[in-house]
Amino acid sequence: MVYRSPNKNRQKVSVITLGCARNLVDSQKIVGHIQNKGGVVTPIDQADVAILNTCGFIEDAKQESLDAIVELIELKKQGKIQKVIVAGCLAQRYRNELLAEFKEIDALVGAQQLDRDAAPDEVSLTPGHYAYLKICESCYNNCAFCVIPSIKGVFRSRTKESILREVERLDERGVKEVNIIGQDITAYGMDLYRDKALAALLREMIPKLNSIEWIRLLYTFPSHITDDLISVIAQESKICKYLDIPFQHISDKILKRMNRKITKAQTYDLIAKIRKRIPDGCLRTALIVGLPGETDKDFEALVQFVREVRFEKLGVFMYSREEGVPAYAMSQQVPRRVKEERYERLMQEQQAISQSLQSRWEGQTVKVLIDQAHETEAGVYLGRTACDAPEVDGIVYAHVVADAKKKTPAVSVGDFARVKITHATEYDLIGEVI
């Protein structure tokens, strides 16, 4: 999104965001700060200064960030920009190494700190009809493979009052969907209120909403999901029946090595409870293959788990060996070739499952939030169901077709439409607006 200023003497800054939606929220704060200081945010080809908000979570994310730094430095050498500022997780984690490697970097800014009491009326970098609402930062869990606590510090929740003020502003702005995010939103309140307070927060939030019709919960930790939270999701129509629960594995041995604080039996019990109490729900999970010590038997248990549960959405990651966490020094590191084979096998299993589950949508009429018009095909819009989070899940291709009476349905970006699904692919849906 570009913000222009009539004052051409103002410093022009481009903010480039890598990584997850939590980083996007941090970039919104950066943009707001720039504008408050009199600057103007522009595309990179118009900028004097480039701020790169990096991710440093796993090896692939680090490499993407490093590649982006090299590209910006090259632009600086060519005289197309004047300064390069590197911010975010990579800068927080590798400050000294980056300064030694890249002399052309003008400044390093670490990860943004969460202000517990602030209700930022910040610049939005998302389309106007949906927003991300960060309610907490960092994590209690200290998983053996994860660097987040070392980057983000101790877990911090925002106050209930600040969150409610922000969501009311979003509602007044006409936002239709709010995605509640954090590394572990199910731990919300454990630091401030000595209790898991997400369910109570949602119950207080929902009566205040008018424009907002969808509330989506992203990144929930399995051992922190309470019966009360399951109940509020099941009962409240504004909460999407969508749970993003990164189970990571099912082998008790690997779960213990991961320090996940949940067992195979508890995992199956939780899933059965959710399926029973939210029968129309969608489960998304993330799994890791190749943790040190993962045997063929452990992996086959994971494959069987995927076959049995039949997750609506599933992401697979190859274990990334990160220094500074317990898994780095574990024995029995799995060769990359084996990790790649396991990744491909699991994705193939899920592809067949997803195709089967998607086919159940055919013939149904669903509520779709229209995100944008198709770039090249007239009369086609791209949207999402309540089972699809922005950027990470599937798309509904909504075709606008005149009916028998030659009446054409009205469709507007940012509004909801009713779409009859005519065809399903592995991940996307195709239908007609009615």
MARTI-418841 format. One record per residue (C-alpha): x, y, z; residue number from 1. Coordinates in steps of 0.25 Angstrom, whole numbers. Layout:
// MARTI-418841
      c1      c2      c3   gudo
       X       Y       Z    NUM
...
//
This chain:
// MARTI-418841
      c1      c2      c3   gudo
       0       0       0      1
       5      14      -4      2
       3      26       4      3
       6      39      -3      4
       9      53       2      5
       7      67      -5      6
      21      71       1      7
      31      66      -8      8
      42      70       1      9
      38      59      11     10
      47      47      12     11
      42      36       4     12
      43      22      11     13
      40       8       6     14
      36      -3      16     15
      38     -17      11     16
      32     -28      20     17
      36     -43      20     18
      31     -54      28     19
      18     -56      35     20
       6     -47      38     21
      12     -43      52     22
      23     -37      44     23
      12     -29      36     24
       6     -24      49     25
      20     -19      53     26
      22     -12      39     27
       9      -5      41     28
      15       1      53     29
      28       5      46     30
      19      12      35     31
      11      19      45     32
      24      24      52     33
      30      29      39     34
      17      37      35     35
      17      43      49     36
      31      48      47     37
      27      54      34     38
      32      44      25     39
      24      38      13     40
      24      23      10     41
      26      19      -5     42
      29       8     -14     43
      44       4     -14     44
      46      10     -28     45
      42      24     -22     46
      49      23      -9     47
      61      29      -2     48
      62      19       9     49
      58       5      10     50
      54      -2      23     51
      54     -17      22     52
      46     -24      33     53
      52     -38      33     54
      49     -52      38     55
      60     -61      44     56
      51     -73      49     57
      57     -84      40     58
      68     -86      30     59
      59     -83      18     60
      54     -70      24     61
      68     -66      28     62
      73     -68      14     63
      61     -60       8     64
      64     -48      17     65
      79     -49      13     66
      76     -49      -1     67
      67     -37       1     68
      78     -30       8     69
      88     -32      -4     70
      77     -27     -14     71
      75     -14      -6     72
      90     -12      -4     73
      92     -13     -19     74
      81      -3     -21     75
      89       6     -11     76
     102       4     -19     77
      94       8     -32     78
      90      21     -25     79
      75      17     -26     80
      73      18     -11     81
      82      25      -1     82
      80      17      12     83
      77       2      16     84
      71      -1      29     85
      70     -15      34     86
      59     -18      44     87
      52     -30      51     88
      56     -44      55     89
      68     -46      47     90
      74     -32      52     91
      70     -36      66     92
      77     -50      65     93
      89     -47      57     94
      92     -32      59     95
     108     -34      60     96
     109     -44      49     97
     100     -35      39     98
     109     -22      43     99
     121     -30      40    100
     116     -36      27    101
     109     -24      21    102
     117     -11      23    103
     107      -4      14    104
      95      -6      25    105
      92       8      31    106
      85       4      43    107
      79      -9      50    108
      66      -9      58    109
      62     -21      65    110
      49     -28      67    111
      37     -18      71    112
      34     -18      86    113
      19     -21      89    114
      12      -9      97    115
       3     -15     106    116
      -6      -3     108    117
      -6       3      94    118
     -18       2      84    119
     -11       7      72    120
     -19      14      62    121
      -8      10      52    122
      -7      10      37    123
     -13      -3      31    124
      -4     -11      21    125
     -16     -20      18    126
     -28     -18       9    127
     -38     -10      16    128
     -48     -21      19    129
     -39     -30      27    130
     -28     -27      38    131
     -19     -34      47    132
     -20     -32      62    133
      -8     -36      70    134
     -11     -39      85    135
       2     -45      90    136
      16     -47      87    137
      26     -58      89    138
      23     -72      95    139
      23     -79     108    140
      26     -93     102    141
      41     -93      99    142
      40    -104      88    143
      53    -111      86    144
      54    -107      71    145
      49     -92      73    146
      57     -79      74    147
      45     -70      76    148
      46     -68      91    149
      61     -65      89    150
      57     -54      79    151
      45     -49      85    152
      48     -50     100    153
      38     -53     111    154
      23     -55     107    155
      15     -43     108    156
       0     -41     107    157
      -7     -27     103    158
     -17     -22     113    159
     -32     -26     110    160
     -35     -11     110    161
     -25      -8      99    162
     -30     -20      90    163
     -44     -16      91    164
     -41      -1      88    165
     -34      -6      75    166
     -44     -16      71    167
     -55      -5      73    168
     -47       4      64    169
     -46      -7      53    170
     -61      -9      54    171
     -64       6      52    172
     -55       6      40    173
     -63      -4      33    174
     -54     -16      35    175
     -61     -29      32    176
     -51     -40      37    177
     -41     -39      48    178
     -30     -49      50    179
     -25     -51      64    180
     -11     -54      64    181
       1     -57      73    182
      11     -68      74    183
       1     -75      84    184
     -12     -67      86    185
     -17     -78      95    186
      -7     -74     105    187
     -13     -60     105    188
     -14     -54     119    189
      -6     -65     126    190
       4     -54     130    191
      -5     -42     133    192
     -17     -49     138    193
     -11     -63     143    194
     -21     -70     134    195
     -24     -74     120    196
     -33     -62     117    197
     -35     -63     102    198
     -49     -69     103    199
     -53     -58     113    200
     -47     -47     103    201
     -55     -53      92    202
     -68     -53     100    203
     -66     -38     103    204
     -62     -34      89    205
     -73     -40      81    206
     -85     -31      86    207
     -77     -19      82    208
     -76     -22      68    209
     -85     -18      56    210
     -77     -18      43    211
     -68     -29      47    212
     -74     -43      43    213
     -63     -52      44    214
     -53     -54      55    215
     -42     -64      52    216
     -32     -70      62    217
     -18     -72      57    218
      -7     -80      64    219
     -13     -88      76    220
      -5     -97      84    221
     -11    -111      86    222
      -8    -112     101    223
     -14     -98     104    224
     -27    -100      97    225
     -38    -101     108    226
     -52    -106     108    227
     -57     -92     110    228
     -50     -87      97    229
     -56     -99      89    230
     -70     -95      95    231
     -69     -80      91    232
     -64     -84      77    233
     -76     -94      75    234
     -86     -84      81    235
     -82     -71      75    236
     -86     -69      60    237
     -76     -58      58    238
     -64     -67      61    239
     -60     -75      49    240
     -60     -90      51    241
     -46     -91      48    242
     -35     -95      57    243
     -20     -94      54    244
     -13    -104      63    245
       1    -107      60    246
       2    -121      66    247
      16    -123      60    248
      16    -138      62    249
       9    -150      67    250
      20    -160      72    251
      21    -159      87    252
      36    -160      86    253
      37    -148      77    254
      27    -140      84    255
      36    -142      97    256
      48    -138      89    257
      41    -126      84    258
      36    -122      98    259
      22    -120      93    260
      16    -124     106    261
       5    -132     100    262
       4    -147      97    263
      -1    -155      85    264
     -13    -160      94    265
     -16    -145      98    266
     -15    -141      83    267
     -25    -151      79    268
     -34    -147      90    269
     -34    -132      87    270
     -37    -135      72    271
     -48    -144      76    272
     -54    -133      85    273
     -53    -122      75    274
     -59    -131      64    275
     -71    -134      73    276
     -74    -120      78    277
     -71    -113      65    278
     -75    -123      55    279
     -75    -112      43    280
     -61    -108      47    281
     -48    -107      39    282
     -35    -112      45    283
     -22    -106      40    284
      -9    -112      46    285
       6    -111      43    286
      16    -123      44    287
      31    -124      45    288
      38    -136      39    289
      53    -139      41    290
      55    -135      56    291
      67    -142      61    292
      64    -156      65    293
      52    -157      56    294
      52    -172      51    295
      44    -178      40    296
      35    -183      50    297
      32    -169      56    298
      30    -164      42    299
      20    -175      38    300
      12    -172      51    301
      12    -157      46    302
       7    -162      32    303
      -4    -171      39    304
      -8    -159      48    305
     -10    -150      35    306
     -18    -161      29    307
     -27    -163      41    308
     -30    -149      45    309
     -32    -144      30    310
     -28    -129      33    311
     -35    -119      25    312
     -22    -111      24    313
      -8    -116      26    314
       6    -110      25    315
      19    -118      26    316
      32    -113      29    317
      46    -119      29    318
      53    -118      42    319
      63    -106      42    320
      75    -108      51    321
      76     -94      58    322
      87     -91      67    323
      84     -87      81    324
      72     -97      84    325
      73    -111      90    326
      70    -118      77    327
      83    -113      71    328
      92    -122      79    329
      83    -134      79    330
      89    -147      74    331
      83    -154      62    332
      82    -142      52    333
      74    -147      40    334
      80    -145      27    335
      74    -134      18    336
      71    -145       7    337
      62    -153      17    338
      55    -140      21    339
      52    -136       7    340
      47    -150       4    341
      38    -150      17    342
      33    -136      13    343
      29    -140      -1    344
      22    -153       4    345
      14    -145      14    346
      10    -134       5    347
       5    -145      -5    348
      -3    -152       5    349
     -10    -138       9    350
     -12    -135      -6    351
     -21    -147      -7    352
     -28    -144       6    353
     -30    -130       2    354
     -36    -133     -12    355
     -46    -143      -5    356
     -50    -132       6    357
     -51    -121      -4    358
     -60    -129     -13    359
     -71    -129      -2    360
     -73    -114      -5    361
     -78    -116     -19    362
     -93    -113     -20    363
     -92    -105      -7    364
     -95     -90      -6    365
     -85     -83       3    366
     -82     -69       9    367
     -70     -63       2    368
     -62     -51       6    369
     -58     -44      -7    370
     -43     -40      -6    371
     -41     -35     -21    372
     -45     -35     -35    373
     -38     -45     -44    374
     -26     -38     -51    375
     -28     -42     -65    376
     -42     -49     -65    377
     -54     -40     -65    378
     -66     -44     -57    379
     -57     -53     -48    380
     -54     -49     -33    381
     -45     -56     -23    382
     -50     -58      -9    383
     -49     -68       3    384
     -59     -76      11    385
     -59     -76      26    386
     -49     -88      25    387
     -38     -80      18    388
     -29     -70      25    389
     -23     -59      17    390
     -10     -62       9    391
      -8     -76      14    392
     -21     -84      10    393
     -29     -87      -2    394
     -37     -77     -12    395
     -51     -77     -17    396
     -52     -73     -31    397
     -65     -66     -32    398
     -71     -64     -46    399
     -82     -54     -48    400
     -92     -60     -58    401
    -106     -54     -62    402
    -117     -63     -58    403
    -129     -68     -66    404
    -135     -54     -65    405
    -122     -48     -70    406
    -120     -42     -56    407
    -105     -40     -52    408
    -102     -41     -37    409
     -95     -29     -31    410
     -81     -32     -26    411
     -72     -22     -18    412
     -58     -25     -13    413
     -59     -25       2    414
     -73     -30       3    415
     -79     -44       5    416
     -85     -52      -6    417
     -93     -65      -7    418
     -86     -74     -17    419
     -91     -87     -22    420
     -79     -97     -23    421
     -78    -104     -36    422
     -64    -110     -36    423
     -53    -113     -26    424
     -38    -114     -28    425
     -28    -119     -17    426
     -28    -106     -10    427
     -37     -96     -17    428
     -52     -95     -21    429
     -59     -90     -33    430
     -73     -85     -33    431
     -84     -75     -38    432
     -89     -63     -30    433
    -104     -64     -27    434
//
